């Protein structure tokens, strides 16, 4: 077996040194240099991770998600994309929680109030009486973290909002791309957020009635969507048109304006808690 050295490693090691010396901008540029290589190496992954840490120096999305659960104390919760169940484990035991994933790999035993459905979210919403699974109550809090493709996340949002109330909150992961490679529709690196950023642009354009904010939480942002309207059918009725429009939108549209276009919000818990306390208000 021939060992092929990683082309990303030298630039990554120099980025690591510059970060240790406090040269954050230089470290970020060296990470970008390392990521110019199509490389599934450990150095390539770590360069992506460092770039995310430099972009978002505060708490990671998992910690922010846990804080939101504790602050809102939702009676009901729906999570799309369970995988090993890390984020499902932080749900309060009193919360009636439903998880959906075609191939869940749950590591811990579920509590009495938790159920996981091993199926696609499309199938789940089409064939299940979700309201019944939640004891007849609306969804208080939802987390979309499924397949990293725009059109799937859009359908998940449409289906979830119908089951919410104006006071509900929908969270969406992977909405703030770190670079073009990790934001591509076709996976080309271990670190991959896909093109969910397109959903933020969609909601801003077609649903200006919503409150849309993206918390600057690593690794790839956490959107908080509020002021929901379960009666709205704008996205559903124009779904094909919207999908065609935004799949044709290149990521370069974010160049120089990413924070503005994606409604970046500071990752400070005091500010986040005030934000989510405005839910249900115009």
N, C-alpha and C positions, 0 to 999 in steps of 0.2 A: 504494500500500500504506500502510495506516494503522499507525503505531507505537503499540503499547499498552504503557505502562510497567508494569514488574513491581510488584505491590502488596507483594511481599516485600522489595524492595530497601531501603526506608528502615529497617525494623527490622533487617535483616541488617547494614547499615552501622553502625548503633548497637551491635549485638552485637560487631562486629569491633573497634570502638573500646574497648568495655568489656573485651574479652579482652586487648587490648594494655595496658590500664591495670591488669590483674590482677584484675578484677572478674568472676570466673568464673561465679558464680551469676547475676549480672545479665545476663551474656552469654548464658547458657543460656536464661533467661526470654525474652530478646529473640529468640533463635532460634525458640523455640516460638511467639512472636507472629508472626514471619515465616512460619512453617509453617501458620498457620491459614488461609492463602489457598490455594485450589486453583490452583497456578501451576507450569508447567513451565519457568520461567525459570532462568537461571544463578544468580541470587540465592537462589532457592528451594533449588536443589541445594546451594549452598555453605552455606546455613543448616543443612541436614541434616548435611553433612560436619562443620561446626563443632560441632554438637551431639554428634556421635559422638566427636569429639576431646576434648570436654569431659567426656563420660561415660567414655571410655577413654583416658587420657592416655599409656599406655605404648606398647609396640611394636604394630604392626598385625598382623592375623591372618596375613598372608603371611610375615612374619618369624618368627612363632611356628611356623608350619607348617614353614618351612625348618629351624628349630632342632630340631623333632621328628624330621624325616627324618635329620638328622645324628646325633642322639642314639640313635635306635632302630636305624638302619641296616637297614631292613626288607629281607628277601629278596624279598618280593612286595608289590605295591601296586595298589589299584584306586581310580580317581577317577571319580565320577559328576558330569558337568557340566564339560566341558573348555573350551568357548568358544575363546579364542585361545591357550590352553595355558600361561599364565603360571605357574600352580602346577605344571603337569606338567614344566616346564623345570627345576625345582629338585630333581627326583627324582635320586638318586644313580645314576650310570651302571651300577653293579652290580645295581641293583634291577630285577627283572622287573616291568614296569609295564603296566597295562591302563587305558585311558581310554574312557569311554562318553559320547557326546553326539550327539543327532540331527542337529546342524548345526555340527560343529567347524570352527573357523577357525584352524587351527594356523599359527603364523608361522614356526616354525623346524623344520628337518628332525628327524624322530624318530631316536632312537638305535636300535641293534640290539636292545636289550632292551625297547623300547617299542612298543605297538600301540594304535591308537585305532579304536574301532568307531563308525561313523556311524549310530547307531540309538538308540531310546529304551532306557532302562535296563530297563523291563518286558520288552521284546523280547529284550534281551541275556540277562537271567537265565533267561528261559523257553526260549530256543532255542540257547544256547551252552553248551558244556561248559567252564565257567569254570575249574574245577580243572585241566583239561587245558591251557588257555591259560596257566596259571601253573606249568606244569611238574609238575603233580601235587601242588603244595604248597598249604597253606592261605593265606588272605589274612593277611599280617602287619599291614598298615596300610591303612586305607581312608579316603577323604575324600568325604563327601556334600555336593555343592554344585550340585545340579541345579535342576529347576523349583521355584520358591519356594512350593510348596503342600504343606500338611501330609500329605495322604494319599499323595502321591508319595514324600516323604521317608520316611514310615513303611514303605512297601513296599520302598524301597531298603534300609532298615535290616534288615528281616526277611530279605531275600534275601542280604545281605552277611554277617550274623551266622552263617548256616548254613555258610558257607564259611570261617569263622575258627577259631581255636583259643582256649582260655581266656586265652592270653598276648597275643592280638591287641588292636589299638586301632582304634576307629572314631571319626573326627573328623566333626563336622557344623557347617557354616557357617550364619550368619544365624539364630541361635537366641535372640538377646537384642534385642528390639525397642527402637528409639530413641523412636518415637512411634506413635500409632494410624495415621496416614496411611501410613507406610512399612511397617507391619505388616499392612495390609489384604490380603485375598485378591485383590481387583481392583486392579491397579496404577493409582495416581493421582499418582505423582511419579517423577522420574528415580531418586531414591534409594529402593530397594525391597528389603525383606528378606522380605516375605510372612509367612505364618503358621506358619513352622517352629518357633516357640516352643512350639506345641502338642505337638510331639514330645517335648520335655523333660518336660512335665507327664505325658505318656503313659508314658514310661519310668519315671518316679518312682513312678507309681501301680501299673502293671501288671508292672513288672520291678524290684522292690526289691532283687533279687540283683545288679543291675548297679551299677557305680560311675559316677555321672553328675556331671560338673562342667563348668561353662561358664567358660572363660577370658575375662577382661574385656579382650578385644582388639578394637580398632576394625576395621571400622566397626560390626559387629553381633554380636560374640561368636563364640567357637569352642568347641564342645562336645567334651569328651574322654570317650568311653564305654569302660569297661574291665570286667574280670571277665566276659567274654562266655561265653555257653553256647550252642554251635552246636546242641545237642539241644533247646533250648527251643522250644516251639510255641505259647506263650501268646499272643503278639501275632498270629501267623498265624491261629490258631483263633478269636480274638475280634476280628479285624480290622474287620469291618463294625460291630460294636457299639462298638468304640473310636473309629472314624471318626465315627460319628453323635454319640457323647458329646462329643468334643472340638471338632467343628465347631459344636456348640451352646454351647460355652464362650466367653464374650465376653472380650476382652482386658482388660476392667475388673477381672477376677479378679486381675490382677497389681498393681493400684493399691496403693501403699504397701508392697508385699511382693515386688516384682519380684526383687530380689537373692536373697531367701530362697527364693522359689518356683522360680527358675531355677538355683539352686545356683551362684551367682556365685563364681568362684575368682580370687584375685589374679593379675594379669599380671606375675609375677616369675619369671624363668627358673629360678632356684634352686628355687623351690617347685614349678613345673611339672615339672621334671626328677625331683624326688622323687616327685611324684604318679604319673607314668607308669612309674616304676620299681617301683610296687606292683602292676603289672598281673598278672593271673592269681591274685591272692591274695584270699581271701574277706574 
